Structures are given as structure tokens and as C-alpha cells.
Amino acid sequence: MNGIIKQIEKGKPIFEKISRNIYLGAIRDGFLSAMPVILFASLFILVAAVPEVFGFAWPEHVSNWLWKVYNYSMGVVGLIVSATTARCLSESVNRRMPEGKVINSTSAMLASIVGFLLLSVTPIDGGFSTDYLGSKGLLAAFVSSFITVNVYKFCVLKNITIKMPKEVPGTISQTFKDIFPFAFSVLAMVIIDLIVRNMLDVSFAEALTTLLSPLFTAADGYLGICIIWGM
């Protein structure tokens, strides 16, 4: 036991550096922000699935309702995390920005959501596929949020914006300031989507999940360590 403790103590500086990484921190905080949704959805899947183990079956309309709640919460957790991660990352970046330069975290959240949909959704007859809106789309959610915040950062630092007269109310002025970073971040996702679909004929989220699926188990453990040490 003492040997294990010593090994952990030796690795502590590395874990501390990891915990200070703003991207890993954004993933951690984005997950924590979405945790109420995850816990809420977990209750419904327990109620829906566990009784079947003991041979009890809910009436069809009750079972459908339970699974509906689960699918409309956990089933879109990728979409939710794309927003929360973008917000957390933009707040971390803002603390390092020069004075007077601030990323609008709300606008970055919206752009990340749109970007995530572009990277994850496949059109089908009568709507679009929701296969990668949930946990299978988390990697695409991180990509969308990271690209979005960095595009916003670049635009803010380079003052790429639409300037409005001082007489214009702040809220309206901020809306115009966000047009270019929003458009550029979404355009970046459009380009990624076009390249992946033309090359592989699948969504970016599906391609990413397929390519990196062997690393998921290791990544889950790595993320757990980051969360523990970050907290």
C-alpha cells in the first residue's frame, strides 16, 4: 500500500499539470454542468429496465413514456455537453485574454451547438438521425466546442467584428460583434463535415467514434483521474 501511495505522490505533479489544462478542465466542467441531466436520465432507465430483470413488464404506454424521458435527456447529452464545454472553455480563455477583450460565452455556446449538429446529424426521410446526439457524439461535441472557442478567440483578439455606433444599446451591439465569429466557427464545421462525408460517406461523429473506439476505455479512465485530481 505504501508503494502505491508513493507512486501516486510521484505522479501528482503530472496530474496537477493535467488539471490546469484548460481543455481538459473544460471537458471536466462541461460534464459536471451536464451531470443533473445524466443523473435524472439514469433514474428513468433504472425504472424502465430493472423491473424486466425480475420478470416484470410495464404496460406499453408506461414503458414508452419512461424511455421517451430517457431519450430526450441522455439521448441528447452530446448536444448538451457541446454547449456546456464551450461555455466553460470560453470562461477559462477569457481569464487569459487581454483587458477589454472578452469572448461572449453565450454566443459561443450557440455556435458550438450548431457546429455539433453539423458534425453529428445525418438527414433522413422526415427528419434527421439522432444516433450521435447522445454519448456516442461526445467526441464531436468536444471538437465543436474547442474549434468554436478558438475561432471566437481569434476574432476577438484580431478585432474582426462589426462595429456599431456608441449610441446603439450594448445588447444589440454585442449581437453584431458576434456575427463574424459565429459565422466562421460554423463555416469551419461545415468544411469538416463536407470533407469527411465526401471521403467516408458518414458523419464526422461516426467516423471519429469508429476510428477511436479502441481508445474509449482508456480515455474514460484518464478522464476519471483528471476529474478526481481537478476536484
C-alpha positions in Angstrom: 0.0 0.0 0.0 2.8 2.4 0.9 4.4 1.7 -2.5 1.2 2.6 -4.3 0.9 5.8 -2.3 4.4 6.8 -3.2 3.8 6.1 -6.9 0.7 8.3 -6.7 2.6 11.1 -5.0 5.3 10.9 -7.6 2.7 11.4 -10.3 0.9 14.2 -8.5 2.8 17.0 -10.4 1.8 15.5 -13.7 -1.8 15.2 -12.5 -1.7 18.8 -11.3 -0.5 20.0 -14.8 -3.2 18.0 -16.4 -5.9 19.5 -14.1 -4.7 23.0 -15.1 -5.0 22.3 -18.8 -7.9 24.5 -19.9 -9.2 22.0 -22.5 -9.3 19.0 -20.1 -10.7 21.4 -17.5 -13.5 22.4 -19.9 -14.3 18.7 -20.5 -14.4 18.1 -16.8 -16.5 21.2 -16.0 -18.7 20.6 -19.0 -19.5 17.1 -17.8 -20.2 18.4 -14.3 -22.5 21.0 -15.6 -24.5 18.3 -17.5 -24.5 15.9 -14.5 -28.0 16.8 -13.4 -29.3 15.7 -16.8 -27.3 12.5 -16.6 -28.4 11.6 -13.1 -32.0 12.4 -14.0 -31.9 10.2 -17.1 -30.3 7.4 -15.1 -33.3 7.2 -12.8 -35.6 6.7 -15.7 -33.5 4.0 -17.3 -33.4 2.2 -14.0 -37.2 2.4 -13.6 -37.7 1.3 -17.2 -35.2 -1.5 -17.4 -34.5 -3.0 -14.0 -38.0 -4.5 -13.4 -37.7 -6.5 -16.6 -34.8 -8.4 -15.0 -37.2 -9.7 -12.4 -39.8 -10.6 -15.0 -42.0 -7.6 -14.5 -43.1 -5.7 -17.7 -44.5 -2.2 -17.6 -47.6 -1.6 -19.7 -46.5 -0.5 -23.2 -47.7 3.1 -22.8 -45.8 3.4 -19.4 -42.6 1.9 -20.9 -42.8 4.2 -23.9 -43.1 7.2 -21.7 -40.2 6.2 -19.5 -37.9 5.6 -22.5 -39.1 8.9 -24.0 -37.9 10.8 -21.0 -34.6 9.0 -21.1 -34.1 9.5 -24.8 -34.9 13.2 -24.6 -32.4 13.7 -21.8 -29.5 11.3 -22.0 -30.2 10.9 -25.7 -29.1 14.4 -26.4 -26.3 14.6 -23.8 -23.8 15.2 -26.6 -25.7 18.2 -27.7 -25.8 19.5 -24.1 -22.1 18.9 -23.4 -21.2 20.7 -26.6 -22.8 23.8 -25.1 -21.5 23.4 -21.6 -17.9 22.6 -22.7 -17.9 25.7 -24.9 -19.1 27.9 -22.1 -16.5 26.5 -19.6 -13.7 26.8 -22.1 -14.7 30.3 -23.2 -14.7 31.4 -19.5 -11.2 29.9 -19.0 -9.9 31.6 -22.1 -11.4 34.9 -21.0 -9.3 34.8 -17.8 -6.2 34.8 -20.0 -7.4 37.4 -22.6 -6.0 41.0 -22.6 -8.0 43.6 -20.8 -11.1 44.7 -22.8 -11.1 41.5 -24.9 -13.9 39.1 -24.0 -15.5 36.2 -25.7 -19.3 36.1 -25.5 -19.7 32.7 -23.9 -23.4 32.5 -24.7 -22.8 33.1 -28.3 -20.0 30.5 -28.3 -22.4 28.0 -26.8 -24.9 28.6 -29.6 -22.3 28.3 -32.2 -20.9 25.1 -30.7 -24.4 23.6 -30.7 -24.9 24.4 -34.4 -21.4 23.1 -35.1 -22.1 19.9 -33.2 -25.3 19.3 -35.2 -23.4 19.7 -38.4 -20.8 17.2 -37.3 -23.2 14.6 -35.9 -26.5 14.7 -37.7 -27.4 12.8 -40.8 -30.5 13.8 -42.7 -33.1 11.0 -43.2 -36.6 11.0 -44.6 -38.9 13.1 -42.5 -36.1 14.5 -40.3 -32.6 13.5 -39.2 -30.8 10.7 -37.4 -30.3 11.1 -33.6 -27.8 8.3 -33.3 -24.9 10.6 -32.4 -26.7 13.2 -30.4 -26.1 11.3 -27.2 -23.0 9.8 -25.6 -21.7 8.5 -28.9 -21.3 12.1 -30.1 -19.3 13.3 -27.2 -16.0 13.4 -29.1 -17.7 15.5 -31.8 -19.0 17.8 -29.1 -15.5 18.4 -27.8 -14.2 19.1 -31.3 -17.0 21.6 -31.9 -16.6 23.4 -28.7 -12.8 23.6 -29.0 -12.9 24.9 -32.6 -15.7 27.3 -31.8 -14.0 28.9 -28.8 -10.6 29.2 -30.6 -12.3 30.9 -33.6 -14.1 33.3 -31.2 -10.7 34.0 -29.5 -9.0 34.7 -32.8 -11.8 37.1 -33.9 -11.8 38.9 -30.6 -8.1 39.3 -30.5 -7.9 40.5 -34.1 -11.0 42.7 -33.7 -12.8 41.0 -36.5 -16.2 42.4 -35.9 -19.0 44.7 -37.0 -18.6 47.9 -35.0 -21.7 49.8 -34.1 -22.1 53.5 -33.0 -21.8 54.1 -29.3 -25.4 55.1 -29.2 -26.5 51.5 -30.0 -27.5 49.6 -26.9 -24.9 47.1 -25.6 -27.0 44.0 -26.2 -27.6 44.9 -29.8 -24.0 45.9 -30.4 -22.8 42.6 -28.9 -25.1 40.8 -31.3 -23.4 42.4 -34.3 -19.9 41.7 -32.7 -20.7 38.0 -32.6 -21.8 37.7 -36.3 -18.3 37.0 -37.7 -17.0 34.6 -35.1 -20.3 32.7 -35.1 -20.2 32.5 -39.0 -16.6 31.5 -39.1 -16.9 28.8 -36.5 -19.9 27.3 -38.1 -18.2 27.5 -41.5 -15.2 25.6 -40.1 -17.6 22.8 -39.1 -19.3 22.8 -42.5 -15.9 22.3 -44.1 -15.0 19.4 -41.8 -18.4 17.9 -42.5 -18.0 18.2 -46.2 -14.5 16.7 -46.2 -15.5 13.7 -44.0 -18.7 12.9 -45.8 -17.1 13.1 -49.3 -14.2 10.9 -48.1 -16.0 8.4 -45.9 -19.7 8.9 -46.6 -20.5 9.1 -42.9 -20.8 11.9 -40.4 -17.8 13.3 -38.6 -19.1 11.9 -35.3 -19.5 8.4 -36.7 -16.1 8.5 -38.3 -14.4 9.7 -35.1 -16.2 7.1 -33.0 -15.2 4.3 -35.3 -11.6 5.3 -35.5 -11.1 6.0 -31.8 -13.4 3.3 -30.3 -10.4 1.2 -29.1 -9.3 4.2 -27.0 -12.6 4.8 -25.3 -11.9 2.6 -22.3 -8.5 4.2 -21.7 -10.0 7.6 -22.2 -12.7 7.0 -19.7 -10.1 6.1 -17.0 -7.9 9.0 -17.9 -10.9 11.4 -17.7 -11.8 10.0 -14.3 -8.3 10.7 -13.0 -8.4 14.2 -14.3 -11.8 14.8 -12.7 -10.6 13.4 -9.3 -7.4 15.5 -9.3 -9.1 18.6 -10.7 -11.6 18.5 -7.9 
